[in-house]
Amino acid sequence: MTLSAKQQAALANALPAQKPALRAMYERQQSEKKKKKAQPQPKRAIARRAVPVPKPLSYAFDGFDKRHLPLDELTAPYTTTNFVGVLEFSTTPSMDQVVVVCPRVYKADGQTGPGSLTDYIAMVYDANEVIDGAIPILDYLRAPIIDEPTVQATALHTSVRARLHNLSVRLECLGTNTGLYPPGSAYIGTVPMIETGTGSTGQVESLTIRQAWADDSIAVGYLKSIPAASLVEKPITIHAAVAETVSYKTWRDMFVPSTAVDRGSLAFVTALEPIVIYVPRTGAGTTAVQYRLVVGQQWCSRHPHNVMLRSTAKQHPATAPGTWHQALGAVKDVGEKLMQRAGDTAIDLLTARMRQAFTPALAIGDAPLLVD
């Protein structure tokens, strides 16, 4: 082993009897130095800045969630209220049905501007009815934002001003009236816009509701087919995204039209995307598939002549524009993922049924022992 110059000089000047022990000591020192150099040096820890984890924003447009995400601009104080409405309907062998969940607005003849907001939030239509100025409806759901006053021969004007902030639906199948496996499918989704009433393309071309509101949306993929059987075990929930920003931020007077006004032809508010459910007929026989539609809503309102409700109004800080746009993107992402998953529900259900059918039943002697 090579010694250093100093070690060699010391070794040369040492007495002959000391040289073997001295050489062994110097060689041991050189060996220890080499081992230290060969060992890897521990890496110095690098200080890293903590990256903030983004908060989930999928709740922002969830009508069932009481949390509120204000607009991206400062406004006057207002009250936020969540409501849940339930609408049940059944299929028939002779009728296709369409349900449209969206606020309706009333405009008198010659009226300009945004019009007055009604409390009708969902309606069930015979899909074979032609779109015109008088469309009959099978059933409807009203929002309790103004306590659902009785519709009378005279229109009811109120001082309440409101805008719908969030709108969501949950569709589930309750089975059949015969207890059989529910046949057929339901088509559900959000659409950017649909039109109705006098002056619409549907009225000009004498289109049926199915042709104008369902077929076109199915063709472009807005409405997805979900087997009724899968909705028994896995109800689907979707949220409406903002369709037109100016309309979404517009405050409107609440108004209850008179009995002379055709409710089925009321214009749809263009603020949020209308949620459309198309349920084809079940076929021959007496089997009727029963559905339950749960509608979640979050309203923003102002009550100038109700002291109690007016006292609940709060000043809401504006949401940062970046956060607001992230929320808009979040509701679109959630909706797309839910609709992509909708096609898998039938496969999941079939797999579960097959697993149950082929799983051997426990013998009596193999039954688990339950102990309280």
Stockholm file with secondary structure:
# STOCKHOLM 1.0

chainA/1-372         MTLSAKQQAALANALPAQKPALRAMYERQQSEKKKKKAQPQPKRAIARRAVPVPKPLSYAFDGFDKRHLPLDELTAPYTTTNFVGVLEFSTTPSMDQVVVVCPRVYKADGQTGPGSLTDYIAMVYDANEVIDGAIPILDYLRAPIIDEPTVQATALHTSVRARLHNLSVRLECLGTNTGLYPPGSAYIGTVPMIETGTGSTGQVESLTIRQAWADDSIAVGYLKSIPAASLVEKPITIHAAVAETVSYKTWRDMFVPSTAVDRGSLAFVTALEPIVIYVPRTGAGTTAVQYRLVVGQQWCSRHPHNVMLRSTAKQHPATAPGTWHQALGAVKDVGEKLMQRAGDTAIDLLTARMRQAFTPALAIGDAPLLVD
#=GR chainA/1-372 SS CCCCHHHHHHHHHSCTTTHHHHHHHHHHHHHHHHHHHHSCCCCCCCCCCCCCCCCCCGGGGCTTCCCCCCCSSCCCCBEEEEEEEEEEEECBTTBCEEEEESCEEECCTTCCSSCEECSEEEEEEETTSBCSSCCCCSEEEECGGGCCCCCCSSCEEEEEEEEEEEEEEEEEEEEETTSSCCCSEEEEEECSCCCCSTTSHHHHTTCBHIIIIIIHHHHTTSSEEEEHHHHHHSCEEEECCBSCHHHHHCCEEEEECCTTSCGGGCEECSSBCCEEEEECCCCSSSCCEEEEEEEEEEEEEECTTCHHHHTTCBCCCCCCHHHHHHHHHHHHHHHHHHHHHHTTHHHHHHHHHHHHHHSCCCCGGGCCCCCC
#=GC SS_cons         CCCCHHHHHHHHHSCTTTHHHHHHHHHHHHHHHHHHHHSCCCCCCCCCCCCCCCCCCGGGGCTTCCCCCCCSSCCCCBEEEEEEEEEEEECBTTBCEEEEESCEEECCTTCCSSCEECSEEEEEEETTSBCSSCCCCSEEEECGGGCCCCCCSSCEEEEEEEEEEEEEEEEEEEEETTSSCCCSEEEEEECSCCCCSTTSHHHHTTCBHIIIIIIHHHHTTSSEEEEHHHHHHSCEEEECCBSCHHHHHCCEEEEECCTTSCGGGCEECSSBCCEEEEECCCCSSSCCEEEEEEEEEEEEEECTTCHHHHTTCBCCCCCCHHHHHHHHHHHHHHHHHHHHHHTTHHHHHHHHHHHHHHSCCCCGGGCCCCCC
//
